[in-house]
């Protein structure tokens, strides 16, 4: 007999209201510590040069977190020539001063603990600012070399006491759970019930799509997946006695062991498969592709909690195809537009839809800077200022020699600029134009046109930077100066950038391009099926983690990316294999420079003069270093893992094969979790990558012959082939010239013979 049946109706109602109240708001206090270097993309030593340097650090906070207390522990060093009575380091948080530290020349090494008031914290984006006032002399040069201080970001850190608060649980909160900032969830569990088929539609397609959908929400942070298939027949109820029914027990999160942690997990399956885990109310709601977020009830027996309450996301439908459509909707939907706990998807219309064309600039199109997310570009006061604009192009962006990217800029600057004031434009750190700002009365430019060689832009992410150096009037005389606050430069965001129409070719294999753009798994022109193949079921979690990271790199869902158990005789053109050396056969490495079966074939660097050198991926690159010498040996991989890339030897068309191998499935899962961390993923390069931790690779090499992948007209394809095979191209040219010379010689000889015959007559 159930516990609630023994309670009087009035008490039962109060009890249910009490439980419902506490289910609306969850508080779980935790303490965290983060180094400041985690919030800064540059060097771990932040150097503040000049008289009034300012530097901002962005700190992202999950909207589900409430900060109860926070302390900044600061470690810094300053110049020993500072004037103590005037030199200070000001610390601001969201533009509010929270600390002022005197820069004492007698104590140049300083440590400080600064409290950050909890009321200053904002959901999502926060700014920590270091602003120094640095003086070494009463009449000083504002750019004197001894005007400096530096903050050790690695040894400086922030400690937090936070509480996770979930006021109202609905689908709008989904992005908050997987927020990339502090308090965001960077690992999750995915469950299926009684799905014992190795390659069912759910396992193969739906779960991969769900993983991508969640990884896209974590943005740049990795998302580790723990996949489990639960057999509902294994649920034992004999220990419950008569205190609780089997039906009530199965509607809880009985498949999760452990205490409540306020993280969200995912339950995937069609309506029939999930009958053992869903309430009657939820089952009645499912009439097509279905998404729901809910809190499962706690199950108590006596004074003990048998099953803790949990938060879960349900991805379901009437059929397996409905589940795939629900997962696809999960990937595309804007969470803020879904204030309900559950939705049924009627239809998803994609007319000739290619996800990659939604996240890159389209060749042959014009864009104004505001369309690229640039809100405004204005610089005030003296100093060196830079505004960087991200230009994301298709990964297979292949420009010809004559192709140009055109800029039409509108910009202006005010009066009072002195010698040394300049406006420079760079593309990927290469200067492409400079202008001296030498008009004493200022100037205005409209449609200032520039033509930039398109080959300076690479497939994937590019950086267009506008840098202005502003110098104020210099007055002659002791202690005479102008602060220069009047200086003003403005670049209009209506300025235009035009991308040329180009071919779509990419040099392969290239792990760096894969890490930055997800290519060739995500392609601009095609959406071919792409498989991640595993040799043991225990590797599925690692495969899903990789699928999520690749989608994250591409910036959008890869609809036809799936995970398949087993290696078939023919793989998809682009494929990834996760395996142990014992699972792999020599046939897979027939055309590869490296083999990692029970016998290892290593292209040692000293055998090939490789020395860890990775050839740049620009289009003008000649044939890269490739391996010609090998050592075959009987050995193991030990505790490191290996990622290889090469031309796919067992596909129907040209493609790239990626192989991730480790000595055991358990080690493979561990190494993949390390690989997808930003610190290691950003170091991917070449086509041979070995690692044993999340910090740095053991070795990076480029050992395979390069080839071009994509589509282009015949002349462009011939030019690309010649770029990759210059000696062959040179041989062809020499042969053509030789044949032309021979033909010319023969014609001249015949003409000479004919002239002689005419003279005889």
Beta strands, then each sheet from edge to edge (+ up, - down):
strand 1: 29-35
strand 2: 45-49
strand 3: 54-61
strand 4: 65-78
strand 5: 88-93
strand 6: 96-102
strand 7: 109-115
strand 8: 124-133
strand 9: 148-152
strand 10: 157-164
strand 11: 187-193
strand 12: 224-230
strand 13: 264-268
strand 14: 289-296
strand 15: 299-301
strand 16: 304-307
strand 17: 310-316
strand 18: 342-345
strand 19: 366-368
strand 20: 377-380
strand 21: 383-393
strand 22: 397-398
strand 23: 404-413
strand 24: 422-427
strand 25: 430-436
strand 26: 443-453
strand 27: 460-470
strand 28: 488-491
strand 29: 496-498
strand 30: 503-508
strand 31: 530-534
strand 32: 561-565
strand 33: 575-579
strand 34: 595-596
strand 35: 599-602
strand 36: 631-634
strand 37: 641-647
strand 38: 656-661
strand 39: 688-691
strand 40: 697-701
strand 41: 707-711
sheet 1: 1+ 10- 4+ 7-
sheet 2: 1+ 10- 4+ 9- 2+
sheet 3: 3+ 8- 5+ 6-
sheet 4: 12+ 11+ 13+ 17+ 14- 18+
sheet 5: 15+ 16-
sheet 6: 19+ 29- 23+ 26-
sheet 7: 19+ 29- 23+ 28- 20+
sheet 8: 21+ 27- 24+ 25-
sheet 9: 22+ 30- 41+
sheet 10: 32+ 31+ 33+ 38+ 37- 39+ 40-
sheet 11: 34+ 35- 36+
end
